[in-house]
Every structure is written in structure tokens, then in C-alpha cells.
Amino acid sequence: QVQLVESGGGLVQPGGSLRLSCAASGSIFSINTMGWYRQAPGKERELVATISRGDSTNYGGSVKGRFTISRDNAKNTVNLQMNSLKPEDTAVYYCYANSMSGLGLVRNSWGQGTQVTVSS
């Protein structure tokens, strides 16, 4: 099994910055894509950013230019640096990982989510 644990969420003022981290643990042979999704109350879960093992990135249109995703393959962690935060960024942020076991089984794993609130 794969466990994803997020950290770094909290309350921040508009225009401020916040850094989220996610650590993967468990039975992992390799991790391909890692990323972040978010879900606000009453809305669908949406893509924030993803990053491949080769550091190819993909960003949601609403965060591009403000957020930066990065990863440390040796530590099986993914980070999300969020700058110029807006109230619209308020949501529960979920860590995501696509991994493969030693038996060749593909798994899609999700963290429990961490709350990010942008408010004055």
C-alpha cells in the first residue's frame, strides 16, 4: 500500500504565500506522476499541478504563473509553492501519486487532504 501525507496547509492573507509538502511511503517500486488537486465546497475536484519523474510539469490554468510544483525522487516527496494567493484558492488540497509496485501493479493514491484558506 501507498500512503500520502500532506503538510503545510493553513490560513494565509490574500497575496501571501504558502508551501505544501507531501511524502509518500509504503510499498513502492517507483512513482511516475505526482501532483496536487483541490476541491472547494460545492465544486468539483480540479487539477492544480502535476509533475512526472522526469520533471515534466502541468498546471491548471487558474494557478499557472503563481504556483510551482517540484519533487524529490530520492525522498518520494512533492511540493507546491503557492504565491500571490487569492481567496479563490481556498480549498482542500489533495496530494496524488501514480505508482507501481514490485509486481508491476499500478496504483493511484490520494492523501487525506489539507485545508488552505486565503482570507483577510
Secondary structure in CASP SS format (residue, H / E / C, confidence):
PFRMAT SS
TARGET T0000
AUTHOR 0000-0000-0000
METHOD secondary structure of the structure
MODEL  1
Q C 1.00
V E 1.00
Q E 1.00
L E 1.00
V E 1.00
E E 1.00
S E 1.00
G C 1.00
G C 1.00
G E 1.00
L E 1.00
V E 1.00
Q C 1.00
P C 1.00
G C 1.00
G C 1.00
S C 1.00
L E 1.00
R E 1.00
L E 1.00
S E 1.00
C E 1.00
A E 1.00
A E 1.00
S E 1.00
G E 1.00
S C 1.00
I C 1.00
F C 1.00
S E 1.00
I E 1.00
N E 1.00
T E 1.00
M E 1.00
G E 1.00
W E 1.00
Y E 1.00
R E 1.00
Q E 1.00
A C 1.00
P C 1.00
G C 1.00
K C 1.00
E C 1.00
R C 1.00
E E 1.00
L E 1.00
V E 1.00
A E 1.00
T E 1.00
I E 1.00
S C 1.00
R C 1.00
G C 1.00
D C 1.00
S C 1.00
T E 1.00
N E 1.00
Y E 1.00
G C 1.00
G C 1.00
S C 1.00
V C 1.00
K E 1.00
G C 1.00
R C 1.00
F E 1.00
T E 1.00
I E 1.00
S E 1.00
R E 1.00
D E 1.00
N C 1.00
A C 1.00
K C 1.00
N C 1.00
T E 1.00
V E 1.00
N E 1.00
L E 1.00
Q E 1.00
M E 1.00
N C 1.00
S C 1.00
L C 1.00
K C 1.00
P H 1.00
E H 1.00
D H 1.00
T C 1.00
A E 1.00
V E 1.00
Y E 1.00
Y E 1.00
C E 1.00
Y E 1.00
A E 1.00
N E 1.00
S E 1.00
M E 1.00
S C 1.00
G C 1.00
L C 1.00
G C 1.00
L C 1.00
V E 1.00
R E 1.00
N E 1.00
S E 1.00
W E 1.00
G C 1.00
Q C 1.00
G C 1.00
T E 1.00
Q E 1.00
V E 1.00
T E 1.00
V E 1.00
S C 1.00
S C 1.00
END
